[in-house]
Amino acid sequence: MPMRADWMWMDGEFVPWDEAKVHVFAHALHYGTSVFEGIRAYATPRGPAVFRLHEHMVRFVNSARVMRIDLPYSVEELEQAVVDTIAKNNLDACYIRPLAFRGYDRLGLDGRSCPVQVIIGAVPWGTYLGEEALTKGVDVMVSTWRRYAPGTAAPGAKIGGQYVNSQFSAMEAHDLGYNEAIVLDVYGYVAEGSGENIFLVKDGKLYTPPPSNSILAGITRDSVITLARDLGIEVIEAPISRDMLYRADELFFCGTAAEITPIRSVDRIPIGSGSRGPITQQIQEEFFAITKGHKPDRHGWLRYVRA
């Protein structure tokens, strides 16, 4: 069933979902000149709460800056638009997609004369890799596709056109019977999943690739690092070689869509016990306890829709 809601926030006003349209000659449609975010709101005893809304919107604005897209709205205005969109659609738990893109004016590669349009949509959405994956884990492969080399793209920005690279690895994995892919950087070190960051557990320590390995420094990734340190787990940001994946005690993906998803095998090689490991479970349980309002929001991560 298609994901949809009743209303879309578009260029400062709400329009019915089916009327949120753009011209087929929009610059972004032809050249990928868009920036976006993925944000979650969780159902809590106090109503829907948006997870780390401010950090997402700051990254959204920074991505637009990299793409030379001049946003006509401030971070504060965009945050309020997200809250209003959730309330307008009477949603509880949902996935939120802010998108800024170049509309139609001309088709040259330099589209800065094209008008900038901004939309915010929110839809009900469950677990990205499946509810069962949160406990049993997923089977992944190391993709034959590589992340872009330094100086060829902007991995720290969420730019629409760059996600063709992610689509190649995701399609390859699905065609070969895997749930997801792990992508290496141009030097052969682990970068991330097709749309998630990755963590490795070895001897009680938590490892994750640094931004210099062509990753998007994810907001959920930052949250995992914070929670791990809260729990007394040492976190090390360092390059990870491919063979370290196979020797890991535990592996897991993290991201807005994937949340915290264990990896049970890589290239058909079981990881650890072949199921969710104890450190993964510990971090996962702490994450959901905070996002769902069952534990105090000690880091100020939640923005309640009904204040």
C-alpha positions as CSV (number, residue, x, y, z in Angstrom):
1,M,0.0,0.0,0.0
2,P,1.5,3.4,-0.9
3,M,2.7,5.6,1.9
4,R,0.6,8.8,2.0
5,A,-1.0,11.3,4.2
6,D,-3.8,13.9,3.7
7,W,-1.7,17.1,3.6
8,M,1.7,18.2,2.3
9,W,3.6,21.3,3.5
10,M,4.7,22.9,0.2
11,D,6.4,26.3,-0.2
12,G,4.9,27.6,3.1
13,E,1.4,26.3,2.9
14,F,-0.5,23.1,3.2
15,V,-1.9,21.5,0.0
16,P,-3.8,18.3,-0.4
17,W,-1.5,15.3,-0.9
18,D,-2.5,14.6,-4.5
19,E,-2.1,18.3,-5.5
20,A,1.6,18.5,-4.4
21,K,3.0,18.6,-7.9
22,V,6.0,19.9,-9.8
23,H,6.8,20.5,-13.5
24,V,8.3,17.5,-15.4
25,F,11.1,19.9,-16.5
26,A,12.1,20.7,-12.9
27,H,15.9,20.9,-12.7
28,A,16.0,18.4,-9.8
29,L,14.2,15.7,-11.8
30,H,16.9,15.9,-14.5
31,Y,20.0,16.5,-12.5
32,G,19.4,15.5,-8.9
33,T,19.7,19.0,-7.6
34,S,17.9,18.4,-4.3
35,V,18.8,18.0,-0.7
36,F,16.7,16.1,1.9
37,E,16.5,14.7,5.4
38,G,14.9,11.6,6.9
39,I,13.5,12.2,10.4
40,R,11.4,10.1,12.7
41,A,8.7,11.0,15.2
42,Y,8.0,8.3,17.8
43,A,4.8,7.6,19.7
44,T,5.3,8.4,23.4
45,P,3.0,8.7,26.4
46,R,3.0,12.5,25.8
47,G,2.1,12.1,22.2
48,P,4.3,12.2,19.1
49,A,7.9,13.3,19.6
50,V,10.3,14.2,16.8
51,F,13.8,12.7,17.3
52,R,16.6,15.3,17.1
53,L,14.7,17.7,14.9
54,H,17.0,20.6,15.4
55,E,20.1,18.6,14.4
56,H,18.4,17.3,11.3
57,M,17.3,20.7,10.2
58,V,20.8,22.2,10.7
59,R,22.2,19.4,8.5
60,F,19.4,20.1,5.9
61,V,20.4,23.8,5.8
62,N,24.1,22.9,5.5
63,S,23.4,20.4,2.7
64,A,21.6,23.2,0.9
65,R,24.6,25.4,1.4
66,V,26.9,22.8,-0.2
67,M,24.5,22.4,-3.1
68,R,24.2,26.3,-3.5
69,I,20.5,26.1,-2.9
70,D,19.3,29.3,-1.2
71,L,16.6,28.2,1.2
72,P,13.9,30.8,1.8
73,Y,13.3,29.5,5.4
74,S,15.2,29.6,8.6
75,V,16.0,26.5,10.7
76,E,13.3,27.6,13.2
77,E,10.7,28.0,10.5
78,L,11.5,24.6,9.1
79,E,11.3,22.9,12.5
80,Q,7.9,24.5,13.1
81,A,6.7,23.3,9.7
82,V,7.6,19.8,10.6
83,V,5.7,20.0,13.8
84,D,2.7,21.5,12.0
85,T,2.8,18.9,9.3
86,I,2.6,16.1,11.9
87,A,-0.3,17.8,13.7
88,K,-2.2,18.7,10.5
89,N,-2.1,15.0,9.4
90,N,-3.0,13.8,13.0
91,L,0.0,11.4,12.9
92,D,1.5,9.6,15.8
93,A,4.6,7.6,14.9
94,C,5.8,8.7,11.4
95,Y,8.6,9.3,9.0
96,I,9.2,12.9,7.9
97,R,10.8,14.0,4.6
98,P,12.0,17.6,4.2
99,L,13.1,18.2,0.6
100,A,14.5,21.3,-1.1
101,F,15.0,21.2,-4.9
102,R,15.5,23.4,-8.0
103,G,12.3,23.7,-10.0
104,Y,11.9,24.7,-13.6
105,D,13.6,27.6,-15.4
106,R,16.2,26.1,-17.6
107,L,17.9,22.8,-18.3
108,G,21.6,23.8,-18.2
109,L,23.7,22.0,-15.6
110,D,24.1,25.2,-13.6
111,G,20.6,25.5,-12.4
112,R,21.0,28.4,-9.9
113,S,18.5,30.5,-11.9
114,C,15.8,27.9,-11.2
115,P,13.3,28.6,-8.4
116,V,13.9,26.8,-5.1
117,Q,11.0,24.8,-3.8
118,V,10.7,23.2,-0.4
119,I,8.3,20.5,0.8
120,I,7.8,18.6,4.0
121,G,5.9,15.4,4.0
122,A,5.1,13.0,6.9
123,V,3.8,9.5,6.5
124,P,3.2,6.4,8.7
125,W,6.2,4.1,8.3
126,G,7.3,1.0,10.1
127,T,10.7,-0.6,10.5
128,Y,12.9,-0.1,7.4
129,L,14.4,-3.5,7.2
130,G,11.5,-5.3,8.8
131,E,10.3,-5.7,12.4
132,E,12.0,-9.1,12.7
133,A,15.3,-7.6,11.7
134,L,15.5,-5.6,15.0
135,T,15.9,-8.8,17.0
136,K,17.1,-11.4,14.5
137,G,19.3,-9.3,12.3
138,V,19.9,-9.0,8.6
139,D,22.1,-10.7,6.0
140,V,24.3,-8.4,4.1
141,M,27.0,-8.4,1.4
142,V,30.0,-6.3,0.7
143,S,29.0,-4.5,-2.5
144,T,31.1,-4.4,-5.7
145,W,30.2,-0.7,-5.9
146,R,32.5,1.8,-4.0
147,R,31.7,5.1,-2.3
148,Y,32.8,8.1,-4.3
149,A,36.4,9.2,-3.9
150,P,37.4,12.4,-2.1
151,G,36.9,15.4,-4.3
152,T,34.3,13.7,-6.5
153,A,31.2,14.3,-4.3
154,A,30.2,15.7,-0.9
155,P,29.5,12.7,1.4
156,G,28.8,14.9,4.3
157,A,25.7,16.4,2.6
158,K,22.4,14.6,1.8
159,I,22.2,15.6,-1.9
160,G,19.6,13.7,-4.0
161,G,21.8,13.0,-7.0
162,Q,24.5,11.4,-4.9
163,Y,22.1,8.6,-3.9
164,V,22.4,6.9,-7.3
165,N,25.5,5.5,-5.8
166,S,23.5,4.1,-2.9
167,Q,20.9,2.7,-5.3
168,F,23.5,0.7,-7.2
169,S,24.6,-1.1,-4.0
170,A,21.1,-1.6,-2.7
171,M,19.8,-3.1,-6.0
172,E,22.8,-5.4,-6.2
173,A,22.2,-6.7,-2.7
174,H,18.5,-7.3,-3.2
175,D,19.1,-9.0,-6.6
176,L,21.5,-11.4,-4.9
177,G,19.2,-12.2,-2.1
178,Y,20.6,-10.0,0.7
179,N,18.8,-7.6,2.9
180,E,21.4,-4.8,2.5
181,A,24.9,-3.9,1.3
182,I,28.0,-2.7,3.0
183,V,30.0,-0.3,0.8
184,L,33.7,0.2,0.9
185,D,35.5,3.5,0.2
186,V,37.8,4.1,-2.7
187,Y,40.8,2.9,-0.6
188,G,39.0,-0.4,0.4
189,Y,38.0,0.5,3.9
190,V,34.5,0.1,5.2
191,A,32.4,3.2,4.6
192,E,28.7,2.5,5.5
193,G,25.6,0.7,4.3
194,S,23.7,1.9,1.2
195,G,21.7,4.2,3.6
196,E,23.0,3.5,7.1
197,N,26.1,4.0,9.2
198,I,27.8,0.9,10.6
199,F,29.3,-0.2,14.0
200,L,31.5,-3.1,14.8
201,V,31.9,-4.7,18.3
202,K,35.2,-6.4,19.1
203,D,36.4,-7.4,22.6
204,G,33.8,-5.1,24.3
205,K,34.8,-2.0,22.3
206,L,32.7,-0.2,19.7
207,Y,34.3,0.8,16.4
208,T,32.9,2.9,13.6
209,P,34.4,4.5,10.4
210,P,35.4,8.2,10.7
211,P,34.0,10.9,8.3
212,S,37.2,10.6,6.3
213,N,36.0,7.2,5.0
214,S,33.4,8.9,2.8
215,I,30.5,8.5,5.2
216,L,27.6,10.7,6.1
217,A,28.1,11.5,9.8
218,G,24.7,10.4,10.7
219,I,22.6,11.8,13.6
220,T,21.6,8.4,14.8
221,R,25.3,7.5,14.6
222,D,26.1,10.4,16.9
223,S,23.3,9.2,19.2
224,V,24.7,5.7,19.3
225,I,28.2,7.0,20.3
226,T,26.6,9.1,23.0
227,L,24.6,6.2,24.4
228,A,27.5,3.8,24.3
229,R,29.7,6.2,26.3
230,D,26.8,6.7,28.8
231,L,26.9,2.9,29.2
232,G,30.6,2.8,29.8
233,I,31.5,1.3,26.3
234,E,34.6,2.6,24.7
235,V,34.0,4.0,21.2
236,I,36.8,4.2,18.6
237,E,36.5,6.0,15.3
238,A,39.0,4.4,13.0
239,P,39.3,2.9,9.5
240,I,37.8,-0.6,9.4
241,S,39.2,-3.2,6.9
242,R,36.9,-5.7,5.2
243,D,38.3,-8.7,7.0
244,M,37.5,-7.0,10.4
245,L,33.8,-7.4,9.4
246,Y,34.2,-11.2,9.4
247,R,36.1,-11.3,12.6
248,A,33.7,-9.0,14.5
249,D,31.9,-10.1,17.6
250,E,28.9,-8.0,16.6
251,L,27.9,-5.7,13.8
252,F,24.9,-3.4,13.4
253,F,23.6,-0.7,11.2
254,C,22.1,2.6,12.4
255,G,20.2,5.4,10.8
256,T,16.9,7.2,10.9
257,A,15.2,4.6,8.8
258,A,17.1,1.5,10.0
259,E,17.2,2.7,13.6
260,I,19.5,0.1,15.2
261,T,19.5,-3.1,13.2
262,P,21.8,-6.1,14.0
263,I,23.8,-7.7,11.2
264,R,23.8,-11.5,11.5
265,S,26.0,-12.3,8.5
266,V,28.3,-10.7,5.9
267,D,28.9,-12.5,2.6
268,R,27.2,-15.6,4.1
269,I,29.7,-15.6,7.0
270,P,27.9,-15.6,10.4
271,I,28.9,-12.7,12.7
272,G,29.5,-13.7,16.3
273,S,26.7,-16.0,17.3
274,G,24.8,-15.3,14.2
275,S,22.2,-13.2,16.0
276,R,21.8,-9.9,17.9
277,G,24.7,-9.5,20.3
278,P,24.6,-8.2,23.9
279,I,26.1,-4.8,23.3
280,T,23.9,-4.2,20.2
281,Q,20.9,-5.2,22.3
282,Q,22.0,-2.9,25.2
283,I,22.4,0.1,23.0
284,Q,19.2,-0.7,21.0
285,E,17.1,-1.0,24.2
286,E,18.5,2.3,25.6
287,F,17.8,4.0,22.3
288,F,14.1,2.9,22.1
289,A,13.5,3.5,25.8
290,I,14.4,7.2,25.2
291,T,12.8,7.7,21.8
292,K,9.5,6.1,22.9
293,G,9.4,8.1,26.2
294,H,9.9,5.2,28.6
295,K,13.1,6.7,30.0
296,P,14.0,10.4,30.7
297,D,15.2,12.3,27.6
298,R,18.5,13.2,29.4
299,H,20.1,14.6,26.2
300,G,17.2,16.8,25.1
301,W,16.6,14.8,21.9
302,L,12.8,14.9,21.7
303,R,10.6,17.7,20.3
304,Y,7.0,17.1,21.3
305,V,4.4,18.0,18.8
306,R,1.8,18.8,21.5
307,A,4.0,20.9,23.8
